[in-house]
């Protein structure tokens, strides 16, 4: 036993007496690297988003804000003449701007209200246990995955005045052909139909996800109280979906404010004018016309900032309504 104890003691000059301090220093270096990694890695991971946001979001926003205060043409973007708020004051007296704003509002209402109502009904049907439910969920999302150009061109054929299928169907029930592209309300209704077709399935899946998060106990309690399916939908599903409905309403309103592709392609011959009499020209089309057709970059920038302020107003209304709903639910 004594000999074993003697052999366990390191002999002088063997070098083992310096192993423990070296190992401690190595552990300390690894610990420092780990702490630095845990502290700075999250910033490195989210840095690409902020780089792209600064390049393609923040910089264009600030540049258009600066350009909106100048008279500048797209052909000479470096030749700027300071005009202050004149571009914005001209918008207030511009009949075409107010016409585009009015058309944007009308198309937004015609597309958003039916779209969300139909999406709510589809989600309610998909919430039941159906055969091939996954197939139907993919099917309702298919229009959202369709190209805007392809969908709009198909609807142009459907709404054709002479050979369109919709006028053919109207003729079967005794109605005269409708000039969908050149009428004021008819053209806006046709453009709204394209938006409804593309976005209804997307909103339906959002509602479906929210419906599946509603506790089953609420439906069972309502059924025990004698509530029908319709009464359960009204008094259980709808109150539970209020935040989701508010979210889809705001997102759809923002999308309607930025509407561009559908009205641009609905009448290709009219281009950015939105019809022969500007009857379905939206704010997005009017911005495009001023900036890329008339080459007035300063005025187009002012329109862009006017749209941005409208979106801020929509966001403020959303905040007020959501805060009111939260207070009502907690009280």
N, C-alpha and C positions, 0 to 999 in steps of 0.2 A: 504493500500500500504506500509505503514511504517512497519507494522508487517511482511509483506512478505519479505521485504528487510532484516529485522532482522533475520528471520529464515534461509535465504540463507547463512549467515556467519557461518562457522564451529565453534563450541564451543571449548574452550581449553580442551585438553586432549582427544578429540575424535579420534585422530590418522589420520585424513584426511589430515593434513598439510604435512605428509611425503609421500603421495601417488604419487604426481607429480614427485618428484626426483627419486623415485623407478621405476616409469614407464619410465622415461627418460633413467635410467641406463639399464633397460631391452631392450629398443629399441636400445641403443647403442651396447649392446652385440649381438643382432640379426643382426644389421647392419655389425658388424665385421665378424660374421659367414657367412653372405651372401657374403661379399667381399672376404673372404678366399675361399668360395665355388666357386665363379665365377672365381677366379684366378687359383685355383689348380685342379678343376674338369676336365677341358680338358686334363690336363696331366695324370690324373688317367685313363681317358677313353682310351687314346692312348697308355698307358703303356703296356698292354698285347701284342700289336703288336711288340713293341721294345724288349720285353722280349723274345718272340718267335723268332724274327729275330736274336737277339744276340745268342740264343741257337742253332738254326737250320740253320742260314745263315752266320752270321759273324764268329762264332767260327769255323765251318768247313772250311770256306775260309782261315782263318788265320792258322789253323792247317795243311791243305794241303799245304799251302805255306811254312810252316816250315818243313814239311815232305819231300817236293820236294828238299830240300837242304841236305837231308840225305839219306844214304843207309839203308833202313828199310824194313823188311818183315812183311807181314800181320800176320804171325804166332807169331811174337814177336814185337809188335808195340812199346814197350818201349825201345827196344835195337836199338838205333840210332847211326849211324856213319856219321860224318860230311863229305860231299863230295862237298859242294859248288854248283856250277852250272853244275856239271858233268852230272846230269840227263837231263838237258836241252841241253847240247852239244851233248849227245848221241842221242837225238831226231833228231838233224840236220843231222846226218849220218845214221838214221834208215830208211831203205827202207819201212818197214811196216807202219811207221808213215806217210810218204809222200804218200803211197798208200791209207791209210785211209783218209788223208786230201783231196786227189784227188777224191776219191769216195764220200766223203761228199759234195764236191763242185758240182760234176756231178749230184748226186741225188737231191741236193738242187735246181739246175737249172731246172732239168727235172720235179720236183714237184711244184716249186714255180711259174714259168712262166705260165704253163697251168692252174694251180689252180686259180690264180688271174684273168686271162682272163675269164675263165668260170664263176667265181664268179661275175665278173663285168657284164657279160651278163645276168646271172640269176637275179641279183639285178635290172637290167634295165627292165626285164620282170615283176618282182614282183612290180615294182614301178607304173605300170599301174593299173587301177581299174579292178581287176579280181574277178570273183565269187569265193567264198571260198578262199580268199587270205590268211586268217589266217591258213588254212589247209596247203597250199603250204609253208608258212613260217616255220611252225613246221616240215614239211616233209624234207625241205632242211637242217634243223638243226639236224635231227635224226642221221646221221652218226657221228656227233661230240659227241653225247651222247653214242655212242656204245663203248664197251670195245675194247681196242687196241688188246688184245689177241684174242677176238672173231672175230673181223674184219680181222685180219691177217690170222687166221686159215681158214676162208672162202676163202680168196684170194689164199691161198696155194692150196686149192682144185680147184679153178678156173684155176690156172696156172700149174696144174699138167701136166707132160709130156705125160703120157699114157692115162689118163682118164679125163683130165681137159676139162672144157667146152670151154675155149678159143681155145685150139688146135683143138677141135671138130669143132668149127665154122670156123677156118682157113682151116681145111680139106674140108669143104663144098665148098670153093672157090678155091681149088686146091693147097693150100700151105702144105708143109711138117710139121710134128709136131716140135715144138720148145722146146728145153730143157731150160726152163726159169730159173731154179735155178742154173744151172752150167755155163751158158753163162755170159760173162762180161757185155755187154750192156743190154742183155735181163733181167738179174737179177736186175740190177739197174733200168731199166724201170718198172719192176714189183713192186719193192719196192716203186718207185715214184707213181705208180698208187694207192697204198694203201693210201699214204699220201694225194694225190689229192682227193680221195673219202671221206676221213675223214674230211678234213678242208675246202673244197670248200663252203659248206653251211654256215659255221661259218663266213667266209670272206664275203659271199654274204649278210648276214644280216647286217654286218658292213657297207658295201657299200649302202645297202638299207636305213639305218638310215641316212647316209650322203646325199643321194639323196633327201630324204624327207625334208631335211633342206635347199635345194636350193630354192630360191624365185621363185614362179610361174610366176611373172612378166617377168623374163628373158625368159622363154619358150614362153610366149604370145608375147613378142616383137620379138623373133626370128620367130615365126609363122607368124606374120604380115609382116615380111620382106621376107617371102616366103621360109623359111628354112624347109626342110623335117625332119622327125623323126630322121634319121641318122645324118643329119647335126646338129640338136639340141643336139644330144648325143655327137657328136665330139666337138662342139664349145661352148656348155653350160655346159653339165654334166661333161665331163672329166676335164676341167679347174677348176670347182668348187670342184672336188674330189681329186685334187692333194695332199693336206695334208693327206687325208685318204689313198690314194694309197701308199704314202710314208710310212705311219704307218704300213699298212698291209705287205708291202714289207719287212720292217725291222723285224717285228715280225715273219713273215714266214721264213726269213733268219736265225734268231736266233733259231727257232724251227728246221730247217734243220741242223744247226750246232750241235744241241743236240740230233739228231735222234738216237734212241736206240731200242725201243720196236719192231718196224716193221722189221728191218733187223735181229734182234735176233730171232724172231719167224718165219721168212720166210723160213728158212731152219733149223729146230730144230736139225737135226743130226749134222750140222756143229757147232752149238753153237756160241760162241763169235768170231770164226775165220771169220765169214762172207762169208761162201762158201769154197769149197775145195781149191780154189786158192786165198782166201781173196778178191774175186772180188766185193763184196758189203759190205765189212767191213768199217764202219764209225768210226769217232773219238770216239763216245760213246762206240761202241763195242770194239775198241782197248783199251780204258781205262779200260773197264770191264775185258778184257782178261789179261791185265798186273796186275791189282790189285786183282781180285778175282779168276782167273784161275792160273796164274803164281805166284801170291802172292807177287809181287814186289810193295809194297805200295809206295815207294819213286818214282819210275818211273811213276806209275799211277797218283800220285799227280802232277808230272811235266806235264803230259798230260792234267790234269784238268786245270792247270794254263795256259797252252798254249791255250786251248779252251777259257778260260776267257779272255785272251789277244785278241783273235780273236773277241770275242763279244765286247770288248772295241773298237776295230778298226771299227767294224760295227756301233757301236754307234757314233763314231766320224764322220764317213762318213754320217750318218743320220743327225747329227747336221750341217755339212757343207752344205748338199743338202737342208735341210729345211731352213737354213738361206739364201741361194741363192734364194729359191723360194719366201720367204717373201720379199726380196729386189726387186725381179721381179714383185711381185704383188703390192707393194707400189709405185714403180717408174712409 
